[in-house]
Structure formats: structure tokens, C-alpha cells
């Protein structure tokens, strides 16, 4: 039944999205208690960088899942496999590039997003640690969308929830027990994202709808472009949030 099918996919998806937003909320709460308003301000400055990464991750994640569904519907399993493989290759390359760029240009990036002199040391502490986790966050998010399209929205939800729970547990340990402040919150977030990443990678190795092998992982720009175009709406949505946050931070 269509209604049952919609519930099966939509409810875990909604929960996953809500849980994903908990990372920033939980960090804000514990940083507010352990560091103060300057720490909260620092996370707000770095948040747009995370959203930019999320925009690209969703572009290739939602694009890959749409491509997979369309090609399976057309009985073109080989093309579906190539689309997913190219989506994964693309996000690996982009995430590693973003990680390097963020680490090199973090001082410029925080200035762009409205950093003040008082916030700078906190923003840089938080930002550098978050930058190291960019590949895990981006690849994990992309794989999450693919897993959902493979017909297993519950696993996609479980991997996200597991990471979020880890973040709730680790935040007070790093912030209060180890007295690492905003850097501790960022490290807790990165470790939690690594947990989700590992769970999703292990699932992808035994994906049901297609068979991914080494020979499929040959980059094809034309296929990667088709995948990206299918996910462009998700990209635009997230990037509009970046613009709003950047303008607000600078005005404030």
C-alpha cells in the first residue's frame, strides 16, 4: 500500500533530519554551560562551513539515490551501479578538498562569516577540529541517502541516531571532564560523525539493490554531472541557509 510505503520511508527520514540538527543544538547547550556566550558565538561562526559541506553531501547523496531509483525502475542496473559509484567518488574528492581548504583558510573563512576579535580564538579552536571531520561527515551523509534509496530507511536512521547519541555522551566528557572547551565539543562531534561514517561504509559493502565492485569505481564526469543535477535542489536549499546565516552574523 502506498500509504504504508510512504510512512516506512518518511518517518525514519524525518527522524534522521531532526537528529542531524541535534549535533549543533547539543554542542550549543554544553558549550553554553561549559564555556559561555563566546563559545556559543564561535559555533555560530563556524556553522555555515558545516552547512556548505552538507549542501554538497546532500547534492550527491540525494542525486545518487534519485539516480539509483530511476535506473532501477528502467531496469538499467549497470547504469544505476555506475551512478552510485560516481556519486561516492565525487563526494570523496570534494570532501577531501574541502578539508584541506578549510584547514588552510580557516582564519579567512571565520572572518567571512562575521567573526569578531573576541570570538576568533574560540572560532579557530572549534573550526580546525571540525574541519578534520569534514570527510567523515560528508561521505557519511551521502551514503545515508543511498542506504535509504536501497530500501533500508531504518538503518539510515539508526546510523544517524547512534552518532547523535555518541555526541551527547562525549560532549560533557570532553568539555567538562577533560576541560577542552569548544575544541572538545568539536572533537566529540567528529568522533560521532566517524561512528555514523563507519556504520554506513559497512552497509554499502553489502548493498542489496546493486552490486558495487572495484571496476564500478571509475570516474565518469557525464554520470557524475547527471547525479549532481538530480540533487541540485537539495544543494540550493542548504546554500540559501548559508547566505542567511552569513548575513545575520555580519549584521549582528
Secondary structure, DSSP 4 states (H G I P E B T S, - for coil): -HHHHHHHHHHHHHHHHHHHHHHHHHHHHHHHHHT-HHHHHHHHHHHHHHHHHHHHHHHHHHHHHHHHHHHHHTT-HHHHHHHHHHHHHHHHHHHHHHHHHHHHHHHHHHHHTT--HHHHHHHHHHHHHHHHTHHHHHHHHHHHHHHHHTT-HHHHHHHHHHHHHHHHHHHHIIIIIS--HHHHHHHHHHHHHHHHHHHHHHHHTT-SSS---GGG----HHHHHHHHHHTHHHHHHHHHHHHHHHHHHHH-
